[in-house]
Amino acid sequence: MSEALRKLLAQNTPEQPTITPSVGLLTLHFQLYACDDLKAKRKVFTALKAVWGKEPDLAVAETGDHEALDCATWTVAALGASPQQITQRLDQIEKDIQSRIDAAILDVQREIL
């Protein structure tokens, strides 16, 4: 490659934009009734992992009360371009969880990082 071509390529290279994604955490504490064993407890939350666990911008995990039969704590982590986008996404997820999961929600915590 000639020196002139190297200079031309060096001049026309635009700088890469810096992308800083936002992360949002939605932690839900559930009250469960009539769960006789851990298998029954996990069955209540099958939809949580099946529906939202396959979304490319979300991660879903049980983050507390693993051995308790009467309660559960789950966290949804969302990745997005802006805090506003994350807030809207977490609002929609919270509404959907309330309508699909057969357990009372005792507490909801949100955090945008």
PyMOL commands that set and color helices and strands:
alter all, ss='L'
color gray80, all
select helices_A, chain A and resi 3-11+38-44+46-52+83-100
alter helices_A, ss='H'
color red, helices_A
select strands_A, chain A and resi 22-31+58-64+71-80+104-112
alter strands_A, ss='S'
color yellow, strands_A
deselect
rebuild
show_as cartoon
